[in-house]
Structures are given as structure tokens and as C-alpha cells.
Amino acid sequence: MVSAAEQLAANLNFGALGKAEELKKRIWFTLGALIVYRLGTYIPMPGINPDALADVFKNAQQGIIGLFNMFSGGAVERMAIFALNIMPYISASIIIQLLTSVSPTLEALKKEGEAGRKQLNQYTRYLTVVLAVFQAYGISVGLEGSGSVVADPGWFFRITTVITLTGGTMFLMWLGEQITSRGIGNGTSLIIFGGIVAELPGAFVRTLELGREGAISTVVILAALVMAVVVIAFIVFMERAQRRLLIQYPKRQVGNRIYEGQSSHLPLKLNTSGVIPPIFASSLLLIPTTIASFMQGSGPDWLQVITTHLGHGRPLYMVFYVLLIVFFCFFYTAIVFNPVETADNLKKHGGFIPGIRPGERTAEYIDYVLTRITVVGAAYIAAVCLFPELLISYASLPFYFGGTSLLIVVSVTMDTVSQIQGHLLAHQYEGLVKKAKLRGGRRR
């Protein structure tokens, strides 16, 4: 039998958006916050020579700088106040999650509910400041060693750079939290999404310009567009894929009434780790190239050898890229999903998987299923990220057509649309309740 919720979801249409005043306010707030973010990516840091910076970026854009520039919406290329973007906050969140799995104190905080979550969020903010300060100082030193980029090198420039970039990151962290609470969608993800999408038209125009000049053939451009459509459709299909474990609840008696047993499902996503694996894999592999670009050929011989063999698009780079993606898929899945904790929660509420004993055996079975679907999920992430990388390497297309950027854009879009549908569904429920109350009042 189809439930009322399923009927509403089936008949859901965005024509109801005009009547959902609360949802419209949230959407407008989100758009306004993203506009503020985009304006900040054009405010330059003080003491920077833009022409010299453009020359340095042109030589280093194939390294980790190019990747971060993609995530920041071009703020790194312009060395704007939002050059660090929201990445220190994401790194801090992941580090806190890692520590939660190994520290009994943090694990106890996690189990304390809302109060524990607020305390963990506070630790995440503190760690964000520390990471942003270190990264900002590294950027200031790197800029001073990159020729005539800095007009007046020295401690004054370093201090102002640290304050400016750290303040920009903290503002974006606050803005992301405001979007999450007062807007629609996940604020942190939408900030990265906004940066990538804002640069896509420019990347597309530059690609067409390369085609007009003959640097890229028309066939390659058409193949890239077709590939992007196919990859997007594949990502949508795989991101919606789930393995549902049947959960059975026994009969229970409340007073003199006996309630029949109910059945539910435990959904296990095919890609539990999300977009974290390709981001981390790309960052780690591009570190040697970035260091070598800052040293401008004056580094040790072993660094030059590593840079040559791990250059973007080289066979060894592709091999390590796939291996790191697979590793982080399993590693991050093990962090965010705990089979033992899930099995304990099921046991506390009287739920069980048919044919499997509650407790330890249930945890083993969930871990067994999760491991096997993670193999498929890791293969999917590796394929989505590898094939566009091959095309980028051999056809000189921009980063923005890569699998990582497409994965982020599609995943965030799907999550935001799902939240909009959820708000519309709640609005329709409210309408049904009001109609029911009016009919009840008339009958009286």
C-alpha cells in the first residue's frame, strides 16, 4: 500500500513554490549569501602586484594551486581575501572526525547529543583558525619568494596576509553556517559549488577560444561536452543507488493493546564517503608539483625526479590517483559509519535483521555488506575522476571539466533539490492539516 507521504512525493510539483513563503525566504537568503561570497573573491589582498601574480599563476596553475583556484572560484588567481576559501574548515572538520574515532573524550562528546555536537563544532572552529593561520603564513612566504609579486616584503606583509586570509576563511565559515540554518542546503558545500559554477562559463569560453585558435580540435571539444553529459547522468544514477537492509521490529504490548510488528529498511549509500576521496587524493599528489613551482628549478634533484614522474596526467600520477581514491573511500567510510554503533541502536529499539542475531553478528553483517558496496562505490569514484583527467591531460582542457568538479556540482545540486522538495512536502502537509481542521470545524 502506498503511504500518504509517497503519494504527496509523487504529486510534488514546484508550482507550490509560489505559496511556500518560508521556502522562498530561505532561497533568497541563500542566493544573497552566495552573491556576497562571489563579491569577496574579487577584493584583492593589499601589497600584491597583479601582473607579476598573473605570471606566477600561469606557471603554477597545473599544481595544487590550480585545484584550489577551482574550489575558490578564481580567488587564488586574483589572490583575493577569500583565497583560502572554506578549505581550512573542511580540513578541520575531517580532522575532528578522525580524532573522534580514536579519542574516548571526543567520542563521549559525540554521544551527548546536541550539547556534545555544539562542543565539537567549537573545537572545529578553533582548529580552523589554527590551520588558516599556518596556510596563510605559508602563502605569504611563498609569495615573497616568487619574484616581484609582493611590493614590500617583510613581516608587515606577512602579518597583514595572515590576518586578511584567516579573517576571510572565518567569515566564509560563518556564512556557510548561516546558509545551513537560515537558507537552503548545506552552506559549506554550496560555497564550493558556487565557486566552481561561477568559473564554468569562463572555462567554457577559454576552451572555445583554444578551439578557434587551433590548439584544441573541434572533435575533442564535442567529445568533452558529450563526456560531461554522460558523466553527470552516471553520477546521478550512482549517487541515488542504495543497498537497503530489511529491519524487522517484533510485536509489542502497550497496556491492553498489542501492536503488530513493523518492518523498515536501513539504507546504505553506494558512495558513503562523498567527494572527500578525490579532493584529498588530488591535493596529496599535487603537493610535489606545487613545491617545485615555488622553488623555480632550484630544488634538490630527487624533488625534480618526483615532480617529473608525478606530473599531472603522467601514468604514475594516474595509478597513484586511483589508489589514493580507493584508500580514502574505505578510510572515510569507516570514519563516518560505525556498524557496531548502528547494531547497538537497532538492539536498543528492538530491531533486528531477519536471519541475523542482534548485537555482534548484526554488526559483522552490516560491515560485510558495507565493505562490498564500498568496493563498487570506490570503483565508481575512480572511474568518474580518471576518465576526465585523461581528457584534461591529453587535450589541455581546464580543471573545471574534471571529474572532481562535476562530482561536487552534481552532488550538491541533488542534495539542495532534495531539501527543497522536503520543504515543499512539509508545506503541502501543513495545507492538508489546515483543510482537515476547517472541515472538522464546519461539521461541528
Buried (B, 14 or more C-beta within 10 A) or exposed (E): EEEEEEEBBEEBEEEBBEEBEEBEEBBEBBEEBBEEBBEBBEEBBEBBBEEBBEBBBEEBBBBBBBBBBBBBBBBBBBBBBBBBBBBBBBBBBBBBBBBBEEEEEBBEBBEEEEEBEEBBEEBBBEBBBEBBBEBBBEBBBBBBEBEEBBEEBEEEBBEBBBEBBBBBBBBBBEBBBBBBEEBBBBBBBBBBBBBBBBBBEEBBEEBEEBBEEEEBEEEBBEEBEEBBEEBBEBBBEBBEBEBEBEBBBEEEEEEEEEEEEEEEEBEBBBBBBBBBBBBBBBBBBBBBBBBBBBBEEEBEEEBBEBBEEBBBBBEEBBEBBBEBBBBBBBBBBBBEBBBBEBBBEBBEEEBBBEEBEBBEBBBBBBBEBBEEBBEBBBBBBBBBBBBBBEBBBEBEBBBBBBBBBBBBBBBBBBBBEEBBEBBBBBBBEEEEEEEEEEEEEEEE
